[in-house]
Amino acid sequence: MFSWFDIITPIGTAVLATVLCVLGIIKSDKLAPKLVSLITMMVFIAAVPLVYAVRYKSLKVDYTTTYGLGVIQGTLNKCEESVVQQWENELINFWVAFYPNVGTALDGKKLLCLDEEKINLSVAERFVRGYSTSTVAVIGWRDISYARSLFRHEVSHLILGAMGVPWDEKIQHDEMISYGLKD
């Protein structure tokens, strides 16, 4: 799903570039600056559909699970739909004991499965192997058991956030530990 930022930014940039280039064309007395302004304006206008196409491709889910989690596969290591569905069912069955309406928590959320074991982020001098925002869980890949462990952890962040637990890493980790989520 596109956010307002995704929709407005390319158009706004193209409009701003067009206005500035038209002013450059009007104010310039020589042909070369007018041509440069015209070409620049055409590049910015032509880039708008390209930006939309690239952004759409990056947001397109490969499949959606029973509980509404959209899965975006990596290029090399693809988690089979049946495997991710099994992981999701196990996780929902775990959390339903504590949050009875957990079945709707993943609706519209996304899981991004990366090909790398370590994501190119470093927090406090340690590599990040997975992370979550309010709508997306991102996991790295080493092998299937490693991916399962990261899935349980990062998707639990999505679930806890949807259930009203504050988006604070320590609070959510304490909640996971207190309920006995291992992984």
N, C-alpha and C positions, 0 to 999 in steps of 0.2 A: 504494500500500500504506500502510495506517495504521501509525503508530508507536505504541508504548505511550503516549507522551505524548498523541497525538491521541485515543486511546481513553479514557484515565483522566481527563484534565483536565476535560472537560465534566461528567462524572458526579461527580467529586470536588467541583467547584465547586457543583453543584446540591445535593449532600448537605450540604455545609457551610452553604450558604444556607438549606436546609430546617431544619437543626438550630437555626441562629441565629434563624430566623423563628418556629419553634415555641416556643423559649424566650421570644421577645418576646411571643408570644400568651399564653403561660402567665403570665408575670410582669406583664403590663400589666393595669391595673384599668379602663382606659377603652376604649371601642369603637373609636375612630378609630385608635389605634396597633395594635390587633389587626387591623383591616381592612388597614392598610398592610402589616403583616407578612405577612398571608395573601396579598395581591396580589403582594408581592415574591417570596414563596415560589413562587407559581404561575408567575410570569414566568421565574424561574430554571429551574424544572422544564420548562416549555414550550420553553425555548431549547435544551435538549440536542439534540433531533432536528434543529433548525435548524442548529446548529453542525456536526453530523455531515453533513448534506446539503451545506452550503457547502464543507466540507473535502473531501468526496468529489468534488464537482464540480471543485475546484481540482486534485485529484490524478489525475483521469481522463485517460488518454492518448487522443489522437485516432487514432493508429495505432502499430504496433510494427514496427520494421525487421527484416530477416533476422537480424541479429546480436543482437536482443533489446533495442534501444534504443527506449524508449517516447517518442513525440514528442507534446508538448502545444503546440498551435498558438496563435498570437496571434489576436486578433479581426479585425484588418484585413488583415495580410499573412500569407498562408498558404503555407508551403513545400509544394510538391507532394510526395507520398510518393515518387514516382519520382526526384525531384531529390535528396531527402535520402538515399534508398537509394544513389544513385550516389555522393554525397559519402562516405557510410559505406564503401562498397566501396573507393573510392580510398584512404581513410584506413587501412582494415584492410590493404589490399595494401601500403601504405607501411610500416606497423609490423610486419608479419609477417616481414620480413627481419631484424628485430632481436629480436622476441619471437614465436617460433613458435606459442605457444598464445594469441595475441591474440584469436582468434575468440570466446572466451568473455568477454572483458573488458567488453563492453557489456551483457551479459545482466542485465536488471533495472534498468539505469540509465535516467535520463530526460533529455530535452532539452526545455527550455522556450524557445520562440521568442516573444520580446516584440515589440510593435509599434513601440516607440520605438528610435531610434538609440542614445541614451544612457540607461543605467539610472540610476535616481535614487540612485546611490551615488557618493561621491567619495573617492578614495584619494590622498593626497599631492597635493591640489589638482588632480587630473585626473579626468575623468569615466570611469567604468567602462563599457565597451561590452559586456562579457561577463564571466562568472565561473563557477567550478566549485566544487562541494563533492565529497565522496566519492561521491555518488550522482546528482547533478544538474548538468547544464551549462546555463547560461542565456546566451542571445545576444540582442543587440539587432538592429535591422533598419534598413537604409538602402536597400539594393538587393540583388539576388541575389548579386553577386560579393562584396559586403561580408559578407553572411550566410554565404557559403561559407567565407570567410577566418576568420570567428569560429568557425564550426563546426569547422574543422580544428584550430584552436588549443584551444578549450575542450573538445572531445571527446577531444583528445589528452591533456589533463589527466586525464580519466576513465580512459583506457586506461593511462597511465603509473601512476596510482594503483593500478589493478587488477593491474598487473604487478609491484607491489612497490616502485616508486620512491616515496620519502617525499613526503608531501603538503606540500612546501615549494616556494613559487613559484620561487625562484631555482634550486633543484636541478632542478625539472621543466623550466624554461625552458632551462637549460644542456643538459639531455638532448635537448630538441627541437633546439636549435642544433647540438649535436655530431652528430646523425644527419641533419642537413640538412633539417629540416622548415621550409619557407618558408611564410609567411603570418602 
